[in-house]
Amino acid sequence: MNITLKIWRQKNKEDKGKFVTYKLNNVSTEMTFLEMLDYLNEKLIKEDQDPVAFDSDCREGICGSCGLYINGRPNGPQKSVTTCQLSMSVFKDGDTITVEPWRSKAFPVIKDLVVDRTAFDKLIEAGGYISVNTGAAPEANSIPVKKHNADRAFEAGVCIGCGTCVAACKNASAMLFVSAKISQLALLPQGRVEAKERVRILVEKMDELGFGNCSNTGSCEAECPKDIKLVNIARLNREYYKAY
Amino acid sequence: MNKVIASSVSKKFVMALAGLFLLTFLPVHLGINLMLLKADPEPFNSAAHFMATFPLIKVVEIILILAFLVHIFTGIVVQIQNWLARPLRYRSGNKSETSFFSRFMIWTGGAIFIFLIIHFTNFYFIKLGFIEGDAEDFYSVAYQLFAIPGYNIFYWICFIVLGFHLYHAFTSAFQTLGLNHRIWTPIVNFIAVFYAILIPAGFVSIPLIIWLFK
């Protein structure tokens, strides 16, 4: 199929940036979205043009490196997928596809579609851990964990820190990401010990990094490639009130 | 300590609590307004008089005004911070699924604020003695206002907008307070729909009934 791409090009942090239109022919529906961008870049390199910069690593939806704003939605029109898992089969011949970087004060654009997501690393450094050495795997039944809690912790633990929640939120809030980290640790006995300190530190850090406030719009949950739920945000709120 | 009070979660907590308090006041106000439908002005005027003079109500009234101010102040601060969190908007729009009414809370809130100022000018400031007028016969004042077609249309629009605000407010307040539950949250959401429809419908019905039948 033949498509038209409107891609955000920005030389560096200081550059104002603009959309550049590219026509791309013979795109296979079996390509992933990133393979299509590779295909475009090969063409640009052959034409002696600067290829489009974008992030990717595992390309199987587990590393959280990729992440593009496609046709007005993070990761494009398919539900519960990262950008690398997005298939070109969802587009039709003749489609125009608009591609932008994540836009948020906390995630500044480095070049083209690549944003600096160090803010998430700073959050994890600040409090997204437990400060004991876990050592070897303990005997499974030495600390009993309720099945319900283990399941909820696991559901929160699958967050890959891709930043989709921030990109989707009209307030560029990181509450879904932070609440996933809070829940994953607060629901398990190992993380419970430092739960109060952790929530205090993480909320303070989140505000300091310039993320917006949660206004319960639900777009983070709707767009999350790992289906992290809003109940985690309610749990974060509860944990925060308990911590004071 | 300042960081705790100013934190994103704390601000939302205060805004939600103030908002929930305001939600409890609306049915009381509606209950009194429904007395306007009686042909005799006495019940409405004496209820208004009671609300204006009973000491306990005076205390609640001060809390209510404070709740309004706190709710409006935190709402504006939160919104400004949210705008600043995304200095450059998406050029291709935002097509993500979202709770529809949550997108316009600052604007629906602003419209309600404008209504409140007009409402206060017509009634509350007269009662407080800030503006001259007959504080003893609000029944007649209400009837005079409802006789103006433009005021009626404005009144209806304001209450429809209030309904939009209330629907998101009701559900959102519980989530902000951390009250999200597998069984209770769907019930809260269900009540929110009823509340957001019935309260504005109740207020709107009064001038409508007066216009149609009186």
Interface residues (C-beta under 8 A of the other chain):
Chain A: K6 W8 F19 Y69 N71 G72 R73 P74 T98 E100 R103 S104 K105 A106 A168 K170 N171 A172 S173 M175 R200 V203 E204 M206 D207 G210 F211 G212 N213 C214 S215 N216 T217 G218 S219 A222 E223 L230 V231 I233 A234 R235 L236 N237 R238 E239 Y240 Y241 Y244
Chain B: K3 V4 A6 S7 S8 V9 S10 K11 K12 F13 V78 Q81 N82 L84 A85 R86 P87 L88 R89 Y90 R91 S92 G93 N94 K95 S96 E97 T98 S99 S102 R103 M105 H168 T171 S172 Q175 T176 L177 G178 L179 N180
